[in-house]
Amino acid sequence: MNTSTAQKKQTNTIWLVLSCLVAAVGLYGMLQVFNNGQEASYGISREVPWGILIIGYSFFVALSVGTAIIGSLAHVFKVEAFHVMSKKVAMFSLAALIAAFYTIFWELAGPFHLQALRLVIYFTQFEISSPIWWMVTFYMLELPLLALEVYFLVSKKANSAFFAALVGFFLGIIAYGTLAFVFASNATRPLWHTSSFSIFFILSAIASGCAIVLIILFLTGNKEKIKSIKAFNKMLFILLFSMLFIDVWNVFINTYGVNSELSATMKLFIGKGVLANNFYYYELLGGIVIPMILLVIGGFKSSFLSAIAGLLVVIGLFFARFDSVVGGQLLSRPSTHMNFTQHIYRVSTSELLLFISAIGVLGIVYFLGSKFFNLEEEIH
């Protein structure tokens, strides 16, 4: 074993230990759910039933789908600049999806409810009119498909990897679009029930995939891949600009109406609204505008600035999910003749620690893959 390989394995071991420590913080939340139940442990309520664990689920799924789509661009569409890191990207996509399942497991009330059995029973009922049934179906297919793609890449079976990536490309978009449809099909939540909601979901997922690849490129020392860095940077810039346009245009259009529930909901994001700081500083400025500026300053080729921009995009994506999921639930009006009622959602300690522990789960799966498989050499 040469010195470089030994150093990489040692680095992976260090990251694996850190991931285990991060995952361990969720033990507090687990104990709270075991002892007190979900209702007493989480900050959700009858008025705001979806909290940070649902947000975390959609966040990790976005990372998974985004990186899967980016990986498929190399093997399906033969984009040479995207071949770099294809094994690591596929492994990250698989790890992020497992982290998403871990998060939704705790959202659905914990192990005493025999989640696996409930899932099988629900799935075999073939409720094809239910968006959630389709979401479950697509992600039950997505998980083994990602595992197969990682296996084919590690085994250097290029043809098999091509077909797995081809199916994964379409399935990833459809699956994440179905997740967006779970929200958007709810006509009583006007913020979700818009034509741009699902489009923004897909664009932000692909942007997060670009961001993750740029971070991995920097952390693994692939700074010499200038051609690849430029390609990812330019793609990310275009996606961020599109997201910025959608965000700003949504605010303009949806606040134009007078006394509609949608316009009232949008006011939560502007002025002195309860989500205004999140929207202005974390989602727009930190997650879109500053990353775009950093990409331009770096001439679309700076590995360090690209990694910083990528990290900010991922953080901004989390706040975008938080704003959209929570913001869609904060207002209600019992009837058209009554004033709007604004509800409150505060993240509980148990929820927050379970979400943080999911980041550790992602790291554990990814660094175990890096430790036991050869993710360095790429196939074409």
C-alpha positions, 0 to 999 in steps of 0.5 A: 500500500503506497503512502497516498492510499494509506493517507486516504484510508486514514482520512476516511477513518477520521471522517467515519468516526466524526460521522458516528459522533454526529449520528450519536446526538440523535440518541436523545431524540430517540429516547424522548420518542420511546419514553414520551411519544411523538406528540410530546417530543416534537414541535408539531401540532394539529395546525402545523403537522409537518415539521423539520423531519419532513423538511429533512426528508425532502432535503436529503432526497434533494441531495440524493436526486441531485447527485444522481442526476449529475452522475447520470450526465456522465454515463448517459449523455457522455459529458466528458467533464462530468466523468470526474468523481462519478463513483463518489457521486453515486455513493453520496447519492445512495448515502443521502437517500438512506439518510432521508429514509432514516429521517422519515422513519422517525417522523412516522412515529418511531419503531413501535409502530412496525414501520416496515410492516406498515410500509409493505401493507400500504404499498400492496394496497395499490392506492394509485390515486394517492400521490404518497403511494406513488412517491413510496413506490418510486423510492422503493425502486430508487434505493436498490437502483442506486445500490446497483449503480454503485456496484456496477461502477466499483466492478467496472461494468461500464455497460451495466452502469450506463443502463442503471444511470439511464433508468436512474436519470428518469426515475430520479426526476419522476420520484422527486417530482412526485414528492413535490406533487405530495405537497402541490396536490394539497389545494388547501395550501395555496403556497404549495398549490402553484405551477412553479412549486414542483419546477423549483423543487427539481431545479434546486435538487440539481443545483444541490447536486452540482454543489455537492460535487464541487465540495467533494472535488475540493475536499479530495484534492482534485483541484487540477480538474479545471475543465470539470470545475468550470463545467459544474460552476457554469451549470450551477450558476445557470440553475441559481439564476433560474431559482432566483428568478422564480423566487423573485417572480413568485413574490411579485405575482403572489403578493399582487392579489388582494386579500387572497390566502396566497398573498397573505401567505407570501407576506410571511416571507417579506417585510416583517414576516416571521419567515422574512429573515430566513427568506432574505438572508439564508435562502436568497442572499446566502443560498443564491446571490452570494454563491453566484458572486463567488463563482463569478469572482473565481472566474468559474475555475477556483476550486476553493471559492466553488466549494464555499459557494457549494456549501452555501447553496446546500445550506440555502437549500435547507432553508428553502425547504424549511420556508416552503414546508413551514410557510405553507402551514402557518396561515389558515382561514376557517371560512371566507368571512373570517380573518386569517389565523397565524400559527406557530412552529418551533423546532423541538430539541428532539427533532433538531437532534434527530435531523442532525443525526441524519447528517451523521448517518449520511456520513457513515454510509458514504465513508464506509463506502469510501473505506471498503470500495475503490472510489478513486479510479473512474470508468468511461 
